[in-house]
Amino acid sequence: MVNPILDPTGGSVEKATGGLAARRPLAGARVGLLDNTKHNAMAFLQEVGRLLVDEVGAQGVSIVETKASFSVPVDEEIVDRYRGAADVVITGIGDCGSCSAAAVADGIQFEKAGIPAAVVLTDAFTTTGRTMAGVHGNPTYEWITTAHPVAVLEEDEVRARARTLLPEIVRTLEGATA
């Protein structure tokens, strides 16, 4: 019997080694966006989705959802919806402690379900993210880090941040090396 580990976001997980979903080129891919409700997260994600379509050749943004709570990881129902509608998912922005922990848990859940995920956290919460990755059985899980905070950025700054992070998001989702 596997003993569950308490998850600081309110759930429990079974400690198991988790890997990454298989990668593929983004050209023609269906993109899913998962907004964690943090200020500027949706604007950032929508800009990333637009850039993936316009500049990388993704088929389109096929599913967009907003989590009920930034501090609670996605459940199997949400993962199933994305599994049926998207080839990749981008989620974030981890701009506080509990939302960063939940974003990492979300990314690992999507990866375990076979959906490559790009998770964006701000640099103030890397310790929180690393701890949650360990709790979810993937202590070396990688996410995209950006300068803290994002919530206070103006609209043009959010677009610029998305543009700056786009190459790393593409590398994360396609599995290409830098």
N, C-alpha and C positions, 0 to 999 in steps of 0.2 A: 504494500500500500504506500502511495506517495503522500507525504504530509504537505498540506498546502502552506504556502508562505503568505503572511499577511501583506497586503498591498496597501500602501498609504493613501491610495485614492478610494479606498472603501471596499475593495473586493478581495479575492484571494486567487492565487495562481498556483499551478503545480509547476515546480521547478523542472524544467526540461530544456535541453539544448535546442536553441532555435537557429535556423539558418535564414538565408535570404531567398526570396522567390527568384525564379529564373528571370534573367534580364532579356530584353529585346530592343531593337531600335524603336525610337518614338515616332518615326514616320508612319502615319496611318493608325497610330494608337488612339484609343478612347481614354480621355483623361478624366479622372474624378477629383473633385475638390472637397475637402472636409474642413469647414470653418469651425473653430473652437469657441467662437463668440467673443474673443478678445478684440478690443478696438483696433481697427485697421487690418485685422486678419483677412476678412472677406475681400477687401480692396486689393490686398497683396496677392491673394490666391487667384482672383479673377485676372489680374494683370499677368501673373505667371501662366495661367491657362491661355490667355490671348497670345502671349509670346510663343508658347509651345505650338500653337496652331499656325500663327503667321510666320514664324521664323524657323521652326524645327520640323514642321510638316505633320504634326499630330492631326488626326482625323477631326477631333473636336472635343469640347468639354461635354461629356455625356451624363454626368451626375454631379450635382452640387447639393450638399446638405450642411446644415448647421446643427452642431451638437446641442442637446438640451442643457448640458452643463460642461464648462471647460475643464472641470476637475474630475470627471468620471470617464474612464476609458470606454471606447465603443463596445457595443454588445454584438453578439453573433448575428442578430437581425440586420444591423447596419452593415456588417462585413458581408453578409450574403447579398444585400442590395448592390454593393460595390462590385462584388464578384461577378454579378450578372450584367453590370453596366459599364465597367471600366477595366482597362488593361493596366493602368497605373493610377496611383493616388498621391496627391500632395496634401499635407495637413500642417496646421500650425495656426497661429504662431505661439510658441512657448515663450511667453513674455512675463511669466510669474512662476512661482514654485510648483503649485498644484497643476497648473495647465501644462507646464513643461513635462512633469511626470506623466500626465495622462497622454500627452502627444507622443511621447516615446512608447508608451504602452500601446497606443493606437497603431503606430508604425509597425511594431512587432506583430501585433494581431493581423494586420493586413499581409505582412510578409509570410506568416505561417499559413495564411489562406491562399497563398500563391499570387498575391498582388504586390508588385514592387511599390515601395512607398518612399517618398521624400518627406522627411519631417524637418521643420524649421524651428529652431530654438534660438533665443538670444543668449549671448555669451555669459550673462549673469547667472544662468541656470544649468551650466554644464554638469555640475556635481549632482544636482537633482536628476538630470537625465541619465547620468551614468549609474546612479543608484537604482533607478527604475528599470533600466536595461538589465541589470543584474537580477533584480527581483523577478523579471519575466524570462529569465533563463538565457539571455543573450548579452552578456556583459561587454562584448566588444561591438555591439550595435552602433552604427554610425548615423549621425544626422547632420544637417546643415546648420552651421552656426552663423549668426549675424549679430551686429552690435546692438546692445540694449540701450534704450527701449525702442520698440516699434510703435507702441500705442500712441505716442505723442507726435509722431511724424505728420507732416502735411501731405495732402494728396499727391503732389508732384514728387515728394520724397519717398512715398510708398512705391510709386511707379519706378523710381530710380533704384530703390532697394531690390525690387523684383528683377530688374534688368541686370543688376550687379550679381545677383545670386543665380540667375538662369544657367550659366555654364555648369555650376556645381549641381544644380537640380538635375540637369540633363545627364551628367556623369553618374549621379546617384541612381537614377532610374534606368539608364542603359547599361550600367556596370562597366563603362569605359574607364580607363586609367587617365589620370591628369596629364 
